[in-house]
Amino acid sequence: MKKNCLRYLAFLAMLMFSFEQAYSQRSDFFFDVVPSYKTNGYGLNANINYFQSTTDFFRVSFVFASSMEQPVGGIEFPYEDYFVSLGYFTTVLTSPNRGFFIYFGGGPSLGYKHINDGETDFPFNAVDAESSFIYGGFATFELDFFLSDTFSIIAPVTGFYHFNSDLNDTTLLVGAGLRYYLD
């Protein structure tokens, strides 16, 4: 009788562990698109995410940001940033019963800064900048609110720092978007 009870207990423990692993995350892959606000401009993030465990995930992010620089009053010129970022994220705070998660993560970032439509002649001498490849890192603080098993609303705040940028080493994107979980 004692052996049967231990077998049932062991079976129940294995069953509970498998259910926990199966239902603790929605899927392994999820995608999101986030339109963002940037000072004097806008941005767009497209992310591919992969859960490594129930609380941590990896991200590949493609970012476009456009803005206007105003070094001298009344004179402005456009520039665009194109980034590819690889990141690792972990859960900071969670409330699965209410469908609320907070993530924090970061990693390396590579990109290209396209300044003044490729022109190097400026109508003033305040800026000496050329379009070039840039590298650095990023950090993101992200809120995630589940709408259903496959969709959630996210609100990320992402900061980029690029060491060799001729114009604006830092970029801050604040946005809200939609996340889709694969089944």
HUDA-V326014 format. One record per residue. N is the residue number from 1. RES is the residue in one letter. SS is DSSP state (H for helix, E for strand, C for the rest). PHI is phi in whole degrees, -180 to 180 (* if undefined). PSI is psi in radians with two decimals (NA if undefined). Layout:
BEGIN
[[N RES SS PHI PSI] [N RES SS PHI PSI]]
END
This chain:
BEGIN
[[1 M C * -0.69] [2 K H -66 -0.65] [3 K H -67 -0.71] [4 N H -62 -0.71] [5 C H -64 -0.72] [6 L H -67 -0.67] [7 R H -64 -0.81] [8 Y H -63 -0.69] [9 L H -66 -0.75] [10 A H -65 -0.73] [11 F H -63 -0.77] [12 L H -63 -0.71] [13 A H -64 -0.76] [14 M H -65 -0.70] [15 L H -65 -0.77] [16 M H -64 -0.72] [17 F H -63 -0.74] [18 S H -67 -0.68] [19 F H -65 -0.67] [20 E H -63 -0.76] [21 Q H -67 -0.65] [22 A H -72 -0.65] [23 Y H -105 0.04] [24 S C -80 -0.24] [25 Q C -140 2.71] [26 R C -75 -0.74] [27 S C -166 3.04] [28 D C -79 -0.67] [29 F E -110 2.47] [30 F E -148 2.63] [31 F E -124 2.61] [32 D E -149 2.67] [33 V E -128 2.25] [34 V E -132 1.90] [35 P E -72 2.45] [36 S E -132 2.74] [37 Y E -99 2.43] [38 K E -135 2.62] [39 T C -54 2.19] [40 N C 58 0.49] [41 G E -176 -2.69] [42 Y E -150 2.96] [43 G E -150 2.97] [44 L E -146 2.20] [45 N E -110 2.38] [46 A E -124 2.13] [47 N E -123 2.47] [48 I E -115 2.16] [49 N E -122 2.59] [50 Y E -137 2.11] [51 F E -71 2.14] [52 Q C -85 -0.68] [53 S C -142 -2.98] [54 T C -70 -0.31] [55 T C -120 -0.24] [56 D E -122 2.56] [57 F E -146 2.77] [58 F E -102 2.66] [59 R E -139 2.42] [60 V E -114 2.17] [61 S E -124 2.38] [62 F E -115 2.15] [63 V E -127 2.37] [64 F E -123 2.31] [65 A E -138 2.38] [66 S E -126 2.49] [67 S E -156 2.96] [68 M E -117 2.28] [69 E E -98 2.43] [70 Q E -129 1.35] [71 P E -74 -0.49] [72 V E -125 2.39] [73 G C -53 2.23] [74 G C 88 -0.29] [75 I E -113 2.28] [76 E E -141 2.76] [77 F E -144 2.62] [78 P E -85 2.70] [79 Y E -151 2.62] [80 E E -125 2.55] [81 D E -116 2.39] [82 Y E -125 2.07] [83 F E -124 2.62] [84 V E -126 2.20] [85 S E -128 2.51] [86 L E -116 2.28] [87 G E -141 2.82] [88 Y E -123 2.25] [89 F E -122 2.56] [90 T E -132 2.71] [91 T E -79 2.24] [92 V E -95 -0.78] [93 L E -146 2.48] [94 T E -145 2.59] [95 S E -142 1.39] [96 P C -59 -0.56] [97 N C -65 -0.53] [98 R C -99 -0.06] [99 G C 72 0.71] [100 F E -128 2.24] [101 F E -136 2.59] [102 I E -125 2.20] [103 Y E -117 2.66] [104 F E -136 2.41] [105 G E -166 3.10] [106 G E -177 -3.11] [107 G E 167 -2.92] [108 P E -78 2.74] [109 S E -142 2.33] [110 L E -120 2.68] [111 G E -172 -3.02] [112 Y E -136 2.29] [113 K E -107 2.03] [114 H E -102 1.89] [115 I E -106 2.32] [116 N H 53 0.76] [117 D H 54 0.54] [118 G H 85 -0.08] [119 E C -81 2.44] [120 T C -103 -0.15] [121 D C -90 2.11] [122 F C -109 2.62] [123 P C -76 0.27] [124 F C -156 2.90] [125 N C -105 0.28] [126 A C -76 -0.42] [127 V C -127 2.37] [128 D C -121 1.58] [129 A C -138 2.50] [130 E C -129 2.67] [131 S C -65 2.40] [132 S E -163 2.92] [133 F E -77 2.49] [134 I E -130 2.75] [135 Y E -144 2.72] [136 G E 171 -2.43] [137 G E -146 3.03] [138 F E -145 2.78] [139 A E -139 2.46] [140 T E -134 2.39] [141 F E -116 2.15] [142 E E -134 2.31] [143 L E -101 2.42] [144 D E -132 2.09] [145 F E -117 2.04] [146 F E -78 2.31] [147 L C -96 -0.66] [148 S C -154 -2.97] [149 D C -70 -0.37] [150 T C -113 -0.26] [151 F E -127 2.56] [152 S E -148 2.77] [153 I E -100 2.32] [154 I E -120 2.63] [155 A E -135 1.60] [156 P E -95 2.65] [157 V E -122 2.00] [158 T E -120 2.27] [159 G E -116 2.27] [160 F E -112 2.50] [161 Y E -133 2.14] [162 H E -118 2.11] [163 F C -63 -0.72] [164 N C -105 0.40] [165 S C -76 2.31] [166 D C -76 -0.35] [167 L C -139 2.14] [168 N C 53 1.50] [169 D C -60 -0.57] [170 T E -107 2.53] [171 T E -135 2.27] [172 L E -118 2.18] [173 L E -118 2.24] [174 V E -122 2.19] [175 G E -151 -3.12] [176 A E -147 2.41] [177 G E -155 -2.94] [178 L E -119 2.38] [179 R E -116 2.41] [180 Y E -120 2.21] [181 Y E -100 2.24] [182 L C -74 2.58] [183 D C -87 NA]]
END
